[in-house]
Amino acid sequence: MRAGERLLIVNADDLGLSAGVNRGIFEAHENGIVSSASLMVRWPGVREAAVYAKAHPRLGVGLHLDFAEWSIRDDQWVRLYEVVNLDEAVAVRREVQRQVEQFLHVMDRPPTHLDSHQHVHQDVRVRGIVEEAATKLGVPLRHDGKVLYCGDFYGQDEHGGAYPDGICVEALEKIIQNLRGGVTEMACHPGYDDGLQTMYASERAVEVMALCDPRVKQAIEACSIRLMNFGDLK
């Protein structure tokens, strides 16, 4: 990496969640700027996602650890499901290992990076365990300080309300133009709503359109930014 060079990883979270989410991520990789994805190994679309990833090696694929999901209702966070009790360290460690092993099983290789659904790995009860797993695998962990993280491309506000200005082409262009030197990961959530029981659904198709818009690629080229995935860091 040259001094001052700007490198960008556009990482699509939730790969494997459903066929619709997979389709949106595939489209945003082939026709847009998505260069990386994070695989959820517990969900119905995992095997389809693995088959696609093996046939498209330029799409780096990491593990999206799934511990739980919450949704905002009347300004209150409500838990939609829980995979493991975060207060039970032994159970958390066992679940992390189980999901790592499932990733290895379906992908036939280690993940390029680790992160987690709704950033649960930042919880003090979980952080150390996930850090150990990332160290053992020798891969980056989201928010570990080695790669700048950008979560600005998102279609909801802090109350869970619609925020379309956050996922328009102009928002993407602004993020690209303001990138700092070094490596930045920009998270995104492209996909198509096929009955998802999640707080982020209809926004996904809007993201696909923005990520695939030719103006975005033009902005990347104009700013001399190089797209990459986490595997390229090695």
Protein Blocks (a to p, Z undefined) as FASTA:
>chain_A
ZZhiacdddddehihkamklmmmmmmmmmmmmbfbdcddfkbmklmmmmmmmmmmmmlcc
dddddfbdcddeehiacdfbdfbdfklmklmmmmmmmmmmmmmmmnopacfbdcdehhlm
mpmklmmmmmmmmmmnopacehklpaccdfkbccbdfkopacfklmcfklmmmmmmmpce
hjddddddedddehiacfblklmmmmmmmmmpmklmmmmmmnopacddfklmZZ
